[in-house]
């Protein structure tokens, strides 16, 4: 399951919802997101943007 430091969900009406420090799973009906607050299911997705910071080596 992918991890993202910042996950932005762009909805069909062009609004955006941002989540921080999450795990997520894309599926046919939308996206399932796990945060410290619990589980979120979003079904009206146009696209997602996920970013993860990596430690400098």
PDB file of N, CA, C, O and CB in Angstrom:
ATOM      1  N   UNK A   1       0.853  -1.160   0.000  1.00  0.00           N
ATOM      2  CA  UNK A   1       0.000   0.000   0.000  1.00  0.00           C
ATOM      3  C   UNK A   1       0.907   1.233   0.000  1.00  0.00           C
ATOM      4  O   UNK A   1       1.762   1.368   0.876  1.00  0.00           O
ATOM      5  CB  UNK A   1      -0.975  -0.008   1.227  1.00  0.00           C
ATOM      6  N   UNK A   2       0.732   2.126  -0.963  1.00  0.00           N
ATOM      7  CA  UNK A   2       1.602   3.310  -1.050  1.00  0.00           C
ATOM      8  C   UNK A   2       1.411   4.258   0.130  1.00  0.00           C
ATOM      9  O   UNK A   2       0.339   4.331   0.731  1.00  0.00           O
ATOM     10  CB  UNK A   2       1.336   4.059  -2.350  1.00  0.00           C
ATOM     11  N   UNK A   3       2.476   4.974   0.439  1.00  0.00           N
ATOM     12  CA  UNK A   3       2.471   5.989   1.480  1.00  0.00           C
ATOM     13  C   UNK A   3       2.746   7.336   0.818  1.00  0.00           C
ATOM     14  O   UNK A   3       3.558   7.420  -0.103  1.00  0.00           O
ATOM     15  CB  UNK A   3       3.527   5.673   2.596  1.00  0.00           C
ATOM     16  N   UNK A   4       2.074   8.389   1.283  1.00  0.00           N
ATOM     17  CA  UNK A   4       2.321   9.728   0.762  1.00  0.00           C
ATOM     18  C   UNK A   4       2.416  10.711   1.912  1.00  0.00           C
ATOM     19  O   UNK A   4       1.633  10.656   2.861  1.00  0.00           O
ATOM     20  CB  UNK A   4       1.214  10.151  -0.224  1.00  0.00           C
ATOM     21  N   UNK A   5       3.388  11.614   1.817  1.00  0.00           N
ATOM     22  CA  UNK A   5       3.465  12.697   2.789  1.00  0.00           C
ATOM     23  C   UNK A   5       2.337  13.696   2.532  1.00  0.00           C
ATOM     24  O   UNK A   5       1.744  14.232   3.469  1.00  0.00           O
ATOM     25  CB  UNK A   5       4.848  13.400   2.723  1.00  0.00           C
ATOM     26  N   UNK A   6       2.051  13.936   1.261  1.00  0.00           N
ATOM     27  CA  UNK A   6       0.946  14.814   0.866  1.00  0.00           C
ATOM     28  C   UNK A   6       0.174  14.154  -0.269  1.00  0.00           C
ATOM     29  O   UNK A   6       0.766  13.759  -1.273  1.00  0.00           O
ATOM     30  CB  UNK A   6       1.469  16.222   0.436  1.00  0.00           C
ATOM     31  N   UNK A   7      -1.118  14.034  -0.120  1.00  0.00           N
ATOM     32  CA  UNK A   7      -1.986  13.466  -1.148  1.00  0.00           C
ATOM     33  C   UNK A   7      -3.080  14.477  -1.446  1.00  0.00           C
ATOM     34  O   UNK A   7      -3.814  14.886  -0.547  1.00  0.00           O
ATOM     35  CB  UNK A   7      -2.592  12.092  -0.698  1.00  0.00           C
ATOM     36  N   UNK A   8      -3.190  14.880  -2.702  1.00  0.00           N
ATOM     37  CA  UNK A   8      -4.227  15.812  -3.122  1.00  0.00           C
ATOM     38  C   UNK A   8      -5.197  15.069  -4.025  1.00  0.00           C
ATOM     39  O   UNK A   8      -4.786  14.429  -4.993  1.00  0.00           O
ATOM     40  CB  UNK A   8      -3.620  17.051  -3.848  1.00  0.00           C
ATOM     41  N   UNK A   9      -6.473  15.151  -3.711  1.00  0.00           N
ATOM     42  CA  UNK A   9      -7.523  14.553  -4.532  1.00  0.00           C
ATOM     43  C   UNK A   9      -8.236  15.693  -5.244  1.00  0.00           C
ATOM     44  O   UNK A   9      -8.765  16.600  -4.601  1.00  0.00           O
ATOM     45  CB  UNK A   9      -8.528  13.691  -3.666  1.00  0.00           C
ATOM     46  N   UNK A  10      -8.248  15.646  -6.570  1.00  0.00           N
ATOM     47  CA  UNK A  10      -8.970  16.630  -7.370  1.00  0.00           C
ATOM     48  C   UNK A  10     -10.307  16.009  -7.748  1.00  0.00           C
ATOM     49  O   UNK A  10     -10.360  14.945  -8.364  1.00  0.00           O
ATOM     50  CB  UNK A  10      -8.150  17.060  -8.648  1.00  0.00           C
ATOM     51  N   UNK A  11     -11.381  16.684  -7.373  1.00  0.00           N
ATOM     52  CA  UNK A  11     -12.728  16.177  -7.609  1.00  0.00           C
ATOM     53  C   UNK A  11     -13.249  16.632  -8.972  1.00  0.00           C
ATOM     54  O   UNK A  11     -12.652  17.498  -9.611  1.00  0.00           O
ATOM     55  CB  UNK A  11     -13.676  16.642  -6.495  1.00  0.00           C
ATOM     56  N   UNK A  12     -14.349  16.055  -9.409  1.00  0.00           N
ATOM     57  CA  UNK A  12     -14.920  16.374 -10.718  1.00  0.00           C
ATOM     58  C   UNK A  12     -15.331  17.836 -10.849  1.00  0.00           C
ATOM     59  O   UNK A  12     -15.377  18.358 -11.963  1.00  0.00           O
ATOM     60  CB  UNK A  12     -16.113  15.494 -10.982  1.00  0.00           C
ATOM     61  N   UNK A  13     -15.632  18.512  -9.739  1.00  0.00           N
ATOM     62  CA  UNK A  13     -15.992  19.933  -9.796  1.00  0.00           C
ATOM     63  C   UNK A  13     -14.776  20.838  -9.603  1.00  0.00           C
ATOM     64  O   UNK A  13     -14.924  22.028  -9.322  1.00  0.00           O
ATOM     65  CB  UNK A  13     -17.045  20.250  -8.735  1.00  0.00           C
ATOM     66  N   UNK A  14     -13.568  20.272  -9.754  1.00  0.00           N
ATOM     67  CA  UNK A  14     -12.280  20.956  -9.648  1.00  0.00           C
ATOM     68  C   UNK A  14     -11.926  21.436  -8.243  1.00  0.00           C
ATOM     69  O   UNK A  14     -10.965  22.190  -8.089  1.00  0.00           O
ATOM     70  CB  UNK A  14     -12.268  22.117 -10.567  1.00  0.00           C
ATOM     71  N   UNK A  15     -12.663  21.028  -7.221  1.00  0.00           N
ATOM     72  CA  UNK A  15     -12.235  21.310  -5.860  1.00  0.00           C
ATOM     73  C   UNK A  15     -11.143  20.312  -5.490  1.00  0.00           C
ATOM     74  O   UNK A  15     -11.003  19.265  -6.122  1.00  0.00           O
ATOM     75  CB  UNK A  15     -13.434  21.236  -4.858  1.00  0.00           C
ATOM     76  N   UNK A  16     -10.378  20.646  -4.467  1.00  0.00           N
ATOM     77  CA  UNK A  16      -9.261  19.797  -4.042  1.00  0.00           C
ATOM     78  C   UNK A  16      -9.384  19.499  -2.556  1.00  0.00           C
ATOM     79  O   UNK A  16      -9.784  20.351  -1.762  1.00  0.00           O
ATOM     80  CB  UNK A  16      -7.900  20.474  -4.348  1.00  0.00           C
ATOM     81  N   UNK A  17      -9.032  18.274  -2.200  1.00  0.00           N
ATOM     82  CA  UNK A  17      -8.950  17.874  -0.805  1.00  0.00           C
ATOM     83  C   UNK A  17      -7.531  17.379  -0.566  1.00  0.00           C
ATOM     84  O   UNK A  17      -7.033  16.522  -1.296  1.00  0.00           O
ATOM     85  CB  UNK A  17     -10.018  16.773  -0.448  1.00  0.00           C
ATOM     86  N   UNK A  18      -6.881  17.927   0.467  1.00  0.00           N
ATOM     87  CA  UNK A  18      -5.498  17.540   0.757  1.00  0.00           C
ATOM     88  C   UNK A  18      -5.437  16.736   2.043  1.00  0.00           C
ATOM     89  O   UNK A  18      -6.109  17.044   3.027  1.00  0.00           O
ATOM     90  CB  UNK A  18      -4.591  18.781   0.861  1.00  0.00           C
ATOM     91  N   UNK A  19      -4.621  15.706   2.009  1.00  0.00           N
ATOM     92  CA  UNK A  19      -4.377  14.853   3.165  1.00  0.00           C
ATOM     93  C   UNK A  19      -2.879  14.826   3.403  1.00  0.00           C
ATOM     94  O   UNK A  19      -2.102  14.922   2.453  1.00  0.00           O
ATOM     95  CB  UNK A  19      -4.949  13.409   2.952  1.00  0.00           C
ATOM     96  N   UNK A  20      -2.464  14.696   4.645  1.00  0.00           N
ATOM     97  CA  UNK A  20      -1.039  14.626   4.981  1.00  0.00           C
ATOM     98  C   UNK A  20      -0.744  13.325   5.701  1.00  0.00           C
ATOM     99  O   UNK A  20      -1.529  12.846   6.520  1.00  0.00           O
ATOM    100  CB  UNK A  20      -0.614  15.829   5.851  1.00  0.00           C
ATOM    101  N   UNK A  21       0.423  12.762   5.367  1.00  0.00           N
ATOM    102  CA  UNK A  21       0.921  11.535   5.993  1.00  0.00           C
ATOM    103  C   UNK A  21      -0.123  10.421   5.961  1.00  0.00           C
ATOM    104  O   UNK A  21      -0.697  10.060   6.989  1.00  0.00           O
ATOM    105  CB  UNK A  21       1.339  11.812   7.436  1.00  0.00           C
ATOM    106  N   UNK A  22      -0.356   9.889   4.777  1.00  0.00           N
ATOM    107  CA  UNK A  22      -1.416   8.903   4.574  1.00  0.00           C
ATOM    108  C   UNK A  22      -0.895   7.645   3.890  1.00  0.00           C
ATOM    109  O   UNK A  22       0.190   7.627   3.308  1.00  0.00           O
ATOM    110  CB  UNK A  22      -2.545   9.507   3.751  1.00  0.00           C
ATOM    111  N   UNK A  23      -1.686   6.620   3.979  1.00  0.00           N
ATOM    112  CA  UNK A  23      -1.576   5.433   3.138  1.00  0.00           C
ATOM    113  C   UNK A  23      -2.835   5.443   2.293  1.00  0.00           C
ATOM    114  O   UNK A  23      -3.880   5.914   2.744  1.00  0.00           O
ATOM    115  CB  UNK A  23      -1.422   4.083   3.988  1.00  0.00           C
ATOM    116  N   UNK A  24      -2.753   4.934   1.080  1.00  0.00           N
ATOM    117  CA  UNK A  24      -3.925   4.996   0.208  1.00  0.00           C
ATOM    118  C   UNK A  24      -3.952   3.820  -0.750  1.00  0.00           C
ATOM    119  O   UNK A  24      -2.936   3.171  -0.998  1.00  0.00           O
ATOM    120  CB  UNK A  24      -3.944   6.306  -0.574  1.00  0.00           C
ATOM    121  N   UNK A  25      -5.129   3.565  -1.276  1.00  0.00           N
ATOM    122  CA  UNK A  25      -5.299   2.517  -2.275  1.00  0.00           C
ATOM    123  C   UNK A  25      -6.317   3.005  -3.301  1.00  0.00           C
ATOM    124  O   UNK A  25      -7.467   3.290  -2.965  1.00  0.00           O
ATOM    125  CB  UNK A  25      -5.757   1.167  -1.619  1.00  0.00           C
ATOM    126  N   UNK A  26      -5.885   3.095  -4.540  1.00  0.00           N
ATOM    127  CA  UNK A  26      -6.798   3.433  -5.637  1.00  0.00           C
ATOM    128  C   UNK A  26      -7.551   2.176  -6.032  1.00  0.00           C
ATOM    129  O   UNK A  26      -6.978   1.087  -6.071  1.00  0.00           O
ATOM    130  CB  UNK A  26      -6.029   4.034  -6.864  1.00  0.00           C
ATOM    131  N   UNK A  27      -8.825   2.325  -6.321  1.00  0.00           N
ATOM    132  CA  UNK A  27      -9.605   1.190  -6.807  1.00  0.00           C
ATOM    133  C   UNK A  27     -10.608   1.694  -7.823  1.00  0.00           C
ATOM    134  O   UNK A  27     -10.716   2.899  -8.053  1.00  0.00           O
ATOM    135  CB  UNK A  27     -10.320   0.451  -5.641  1.00  0.00           C
ATOM    136  N   UNK A  28     -11.311   0.816  -8.405  1.00  0.00           N
ATOM    137  CA  UNK A  28     -12.210   1.135  -9.513  1.00  0.00           C
ATOM    138  C   UNK A  28     -13.253   2.199  -9.166  1.00  0.00           C
ATOM    139  O   UNK A  28     -13.614   3.011 -10.017  1.00  0.00           O
ATOM    140  CB  UNK A  28     -12.908  -0.113  -9.966  1.00  0.00           C
ATOM    141  N   UNK A  29     -13.736   2.200  -7.929  1.00  0.00           N
ATOM    142  CA  UNK A  29     -14.790   3.130  -7.530  1.00  0.00           C
ATOM    143  C   UNK A  29     -14.282   4.390  -6.857  1.00  0.00           C
ATOM    144  O   UNK A  29     -15.089   5.205  -6.410  1.00  0.00           O
ATOM    145  CB  UNK A  29     -15.736   2.445  -6.619  1.00  0.00           C
ATOM    146  N   UNK A  30     -12.973   4.581  -6.768  1.00  0.00           N
ATOM    147  CA  UNK A  30     -12.440   5.781  -6.133  1.00  0.00           C
ATOM    148  C   UNK A  30     -11.123   5.524  -5.439  1.00  0.00           C
ATOM    149  O   UNK A  30     -10.264   4.812  -5.959  1.00  0.00           O
ATOM    150  CB  UNK A  30     -13.429   6.331  -5.146  1.00  0.00           C
ATOM    151  N   UNK A  31     -10.966   6.104  -4.265  1.00  0.00           N
ATOM    152  CA  UNK A  31      -9.744   5.949  -3.494  1.00  0.00           C
ATOM    153  C   UNK A  31     -10.108   5.755  -2.025  1.00  0.00           C
ATOM    154  O   UNK A  31     -11.044   6.369  -1.513  1.00  0.00           O
ATOM    155  CB  UNK A  31      -8.808   7.175  -3.681  1.00  0.00           C
ATOM    156  N   UNK A  32      -9.357   4.902  -1.370  1.00  0.00           N
ATOM    157  CA  UNK A  32      -9.518   4.656   0.062  1.00  0.00           C
ATOM    158  C   UNK A  32      -8.259   5.193   0.723  1.00  0.00           C
ATOM    159  O   UNK A  32      -7.147   4.826   0.340  1.00  0.00           O
ATOM    160  CB  UNK A  32      -9.748   3.113   0.389  1.00  0.00           C
ATOM    161  N   UNK A  33      -8.431   6.066   1.719  1.00  0.00           N
ATOM    162  CA  UNK A  33      -7.313   6.771   2.343  1.00  0.00           C
ATOM    163  C   UNK A  33      -7.346   6.510   3.840  1.00  0.00           C
ATOM    164  O   UNK A  33      -8.389   6.624   4.483  1.00  0.00           O
ATOM    165  CB  UNK A  33      -7.369   8.299   2.045  1.00  0.00           C
ATOM    166  N   UNK A  34      -6.176   6.154   4.387  1.00  0.00           N
ATOM    167  CA  UNK A  34      -6.057   5.951   5.827  1.00  0.00           C
ATOM    168  C   UNK A  34      -5.177   7.044   6.399  1.00  0.00           C
ATOM    169  O   UNK A  34      -4.029   7.199   5.984  1.00  0.00           O
ATOM    170  CB  UNK A  34      -5.481   4.546   6.155  1.00  0.00           C
ATOM    171  N   UNK A  35      -5.712   7.814   7.362  1.00  0.00           N
ATOM    172  CA  UNK A  35      -4.982   8.874   8.041  1.00  0.00           C
ATOM    173  C   UNK A  35      -4.992   8.577   9.538  1.00  0.00           C
ATOM    174  O   UNK A  35      -5.554   7.573   9.975  1.00  0.00           O
ATOM    175  CB  UNK A  35      -5.604  10.280   7.737  1.00  0.00           C
ATOM    176  N   UNK A  36      -4.370   9.453  10.314  1.00  0.00           N
ATOM    177  CA  UNK A  36      -4.406   9.316  11.772  1.00  0.00           C
ATOM    178  C   UNK A  36      -5.838   9.464  12.294  1.00  0.00           C
ATOM    179  O   UNK A  36      -6.162   8.961  13.370  1.00  0.00           O
ATOM    180  CB  UNK A  36      -3.484  10.364  12.435  1.00  0.00           C
ATOM    181  N   UNK A  37      -6.702  10.158  11.527  1.00  0.00           N
ATOM    182  CA  UNK A  37      -8.106  10.370  11.911  1.00  0.00           C
ATOM    183  C   UNK A  37      -8.997   9.184  11.584  1.00  0.00           C
ATOM    184  O   UNK A  37     -10.132   9.117  12.056  1.00  0.00           O
ATOM    185  CB  UNK A  37      -8.647  11.600  11.225  1.00  0.00           C
ATOM    186  N   UNK A  38      -8.504   8.250  10.786  1.00  0.00           N
ATOM    187  CA  UNK A  38      -9.311   7.101  10.397  1.00  0.00           C
ATOM    188  C   UNK A  38      -9.317   6.906   8.893  1.00  0.00           C
ATOM    189  O   UNK A  38      -8.443   7.398   8.179  1.00  0.00           O
ATOM    190  CB  UNK A  38     -10.729   7.260  10.901  1.00  0.00           C
ATOM    191  N   UNK A  39     -10.306   6.188   8.435  1.00  0.00           N
ATOM    192  CA  UNK A  39     -10.409   5.830   7.013  1.00  0.00           C
ATOM    193  C   UNK A  39     -11.368   6.769   6.301  1.00  0.00           C
ATOM    194  O   UNK A  39     -12.413   7.138   6.837  1.00  0.00           O
ATOM    195  CB  UNK A  39     -10.876   4.367   6.847  1.00  0.00           C
ATOM    196  N   UNK A  40     -10.988   7.155   5.065  1.00  0.00           N
ATOM    197  CA  UNK A  40     -11.822   8.017   4.230  1.00  0.00           C
ATOM    198  C   UNK A  40     -11.994   7.323   2.886  1.00  0.00           C
ATOM    199  O   UNK A  40     -11.048   6.738   2.359  1.00  0.00           O
ATOM    200  CB  UNK A  40     -11.190   9.451   4.058  1.00  0.00           C
ATOM    201  N   UNK A  41     -13.191   7.387   2.336  1.00  0.00           N
ATOM    202  CA  UNK A  41     -13.458   6.845   1.002  1.00  0.00           C
ATOM    203  C   UNK A  41     -13.964   7.992   0.149  1.00  0.00           C
ATOM    204  O   UNK A  41     -14.935   8.659   0.505  1.00  0.00           O
ATOM    205  CB  UNK A  41     -14.498   5.656   1.043  1.00  0.00           C
ATOM    206  N   UNK A  42     -13.301   8.223  -0.982  1.00  0.00           N
ATOM    207  CA  UNK A  42     -13.677   9.304  -1.890  1.00  0.00           C
ATOM    208  C   UNK A  42     -14.009   8.674  -3.230  1.00  0.00           C
ATOM    209  O   UNK A  42     -13.218   7.899  -3.768  1.00  0.00           O
ATOM    210  CB  UNK A  42     -12.533  10.377  -2.029  1.00  0.00           C
ATOM    211  N   UNK A  43     -15.176   9.004  -3.772  1.00  0.00           N
ATOM    212  CA  UNK A  43     -15.604   8.369  -5.023  1.00  0.00           C
ATOM    213  C   UNK A  43     -15.661   9.326  -6.212  1.00  0.00           C
ATOM    214  O   UNK A  43     -15.679   8.873  -7.356  1.00  0.00           O
ATOM    215  CB  UNK A  43     -16.954   7.747  -4.831  1.00  0.00           C
ATOM    216  N   UNK A  44     -15.688  10.627  -5.971  1.00  0.00           N
ATOM    217  CA  UNK A  44     -15.783  11.574  -7.092  1.00  0.00           C
ATOM    218  C   UNK A  44     -14.405  12.141  -7.428  1.00  0.00           C
ATOM    219  O   UNK A  44     -14.115  13.306  -7.154  1.00  0.00           O
ATOM    220  CB  UNK A  44     -16.767  12.722  -6.755  1.00  0.00           C
ATOM    221  N   UNK A  45     -13.569  11.305  -8.020  1.00  0.00           N
ATOM    222  CA  UNK A  45     -12.173  11.667  -8.290  1.00  0.00           C
ATOM    223  C   UNK A  45     -11.967  11.958  -9.769  1.00  0.00           C
ATOM    224  O   UNK A  45     -12.364  11.182 -10.638  1.00  0.00           O
ATOM    225  CB  UNK A  45     -11.224  10.544  -7.837  1.00  0.00           C
ATOM    226  N   UNK A  46     -11.337  13.096 -10.029  1.00  0.00           N
ATOM    227  CA  UNK A  46     -10.870  13.392 -11.374  1.00  0.00           C
ATOM    228  C   UNK A  46      -9.417  12.928 -11.516  1.00  0.00           C
ATOM    229  O   UNK A  46      -9.048  12.309 -12.514  1.00  0.00           O
ATOM    230  CB  UNK A  46     -11.003  14.910 -11.684  1.00  0.00           C
ATOM    231  N   UNK A  47      -8.588  13.241 -10.491  1.00  0.00           N
ATOM    232  CA  UNK A  47      -7.201  12.784 -10.478  1.00  0.00           C
ATOM    233  C   UNK A  47      -6.634  12.909  -9.064  1.00  0.00           C
ATOM    234  O   UNK A  47      -7.237  13.535  -8.192  1.00  0.00           O
ATOM    235  CB  UNK A  47      -6.341  13.595 -11.487  1.00  0.00           C
ATOM    236  N   UNK A  48      -5.473  12.307  -8.856  1.00  0.00           N
ATOM    237  CA  UNK A  48      -4.787  12.412  -7.575  1.00  0.00           C
ATOM    238  C   UNK A  48      -3.341  12.826  -7.813  1.00  0.00           C
ATOM    239  O   UNK A  48      -2.766  12.549  -8.865  1.00  0.00           O
ATOM    240  CB  UNK A  48      -4.855  11.075  -6.795  1.00  0.00           C
ATOM    241  N   UNK A  49      -2.765  13.492  -6.819  1.00  0.00           N
ATOM    242  CA  UNK A  49      -1.351  13.847  -6.831  1.00  0.00           C
ATOM    243  C   UNK A  49      -0.774  13.408  -5.495  1.00  0.00           C
ATOM    244  O   UNK A  49      -1.223  13.865  -4.445  1.00  0.00           O
ATOM    245  CB  UNK A  49      -1.133  15.392  -7.079  1.00  0.00           C
ATOM    246  N   UNK A  50       0.211  12.530  -5.526  1.00  0.00           N
ATOM    247  CA  UNK A  50       0.816  12.028  -4.294  1.00  0.00           C
ATOM    248  C   UNK A  50       2.296  12.368  -4.300  1.00  0.00           C
ATOM    249  O   UNK A  50       2.986  12.171  -5.301  1.00  0.00           O
ATOM    250  CB  UNK A  50       0.601  10.494  -4.144  1.00  0.00           C
ATOM    251  N   UNK A  51       2.780  12.885  -3.164  1.00  0.00           N
ATOM    252  CA  UNK A  51       4.184  13.244  -3.029  1.00  0.00           C
ATOM    253  C   UNK A  51       4.757  12.601  -1.780  1.00  0.00           C
ATOM    254  O   UNK A  51       4.091  12.504  -0.749  1.00  0.00           O
ATOM    255  CB  UNK A  51       4.360  14.772  -2.982  1.00  0.00           C
ATOM    256  N   UNK A  52       5.994  12.168  -1.888  1.00  0.00           N
ATOM    257  CA  UNK A  52       6.672  11.586  -0.737  1.00  0.00           C
ATOM    258  C   UNK A  52       8.084  12.136  -0.676  1.00  0.00           C
ATOM    259  O   UNK A  52       8.832  12.053  -1.650  1.00  0.00           O
ATOM    260  CB  UNK A  52       6.684  10.036  -0.812  1.00  0.00           C
ATOM    261  N   UNK A  53       8.443  12.690   0.454  1.00  0.00           N
ATOM    262  CA  UNK A  53       9.801  13.187   0.656  1.00  0.00           C
ATOM    263  C   UNK A  53      10.701  12.001   0.962  1.00  0.00           C
ATOM    264  O   UNK A  53      10.332  11.114   1.731  1.00  0.00           O
ATOM    265  CB  UNK A  53       9.858  14.246   1.805  1.00  0.00           C
ATOM    266  N   UNK A  54      11.849  11.990   0.375  1.00  0.00           N
ATOM    267  CA  UNK A  54      12.816  10.942   0.689  1.00  0.00           C
ATOM    268  C   UNK A  54      14.019  11.578   1.369  1.00  0.00           C
ATOM    269  O   UNK A  54      14.428  12.688   1.028  1.00  0.00           O
ATOM    270  CB  UNK A  54      13.246  10.164  -0.593  1.00  0.00           C
ATOM    271  N   UNK A  55      14.565  10.876   2.311  1.00  0.00           N
ATOM    272  CA  UNK A  55      15.733  11.390   3.025  1.00  0.00           C
ATOM    273  C   UNK A  55      16.925  11.483   2.082  1.00  0.00           C
ATOM    274  O   UNK A  55      17.139  10.601   1.250  1.00  0.00           O
ATOM    275  CB  UNK A  55      16.072  10.493   4.235  1.00  0.00           C
ATOM    276  N   UNK A  56      17.703  12.559   2.216  1.00  0.00           N
ATOM    277  CA  UNK A  56      18.909  12.725   1.414  1.00  0.00           C
ATOM    278  C   UNK A  56      19.940  11.696   1.849  1.00  0.00           C
ATOM    279  O   UNK A  56      20.139  11.483   3.045  1.00  0.00           O
ATOM    280  CB  UNK A  56      19.476  14.164   1.547  1.00  0.00           C
ATOM    281  N   UNK A  57      20.585  11.067   0.907  1.00  0.00           N
ATOM    282  CA  UNK A  57      21.613  10.077   1.232  1.00  0.00           C
ATOM    283  C   UNK A  57      22.983  10.637   1.031  1.00  0.00           C
ATOM    284  O   UNK A  57      23.973   9.941   1.258  1.00  0.00           O
ATOM    285  CB  UNK A  57      21.446   8.832   0.401  1.00  0.00           C
TER     286      UNK A  57
END
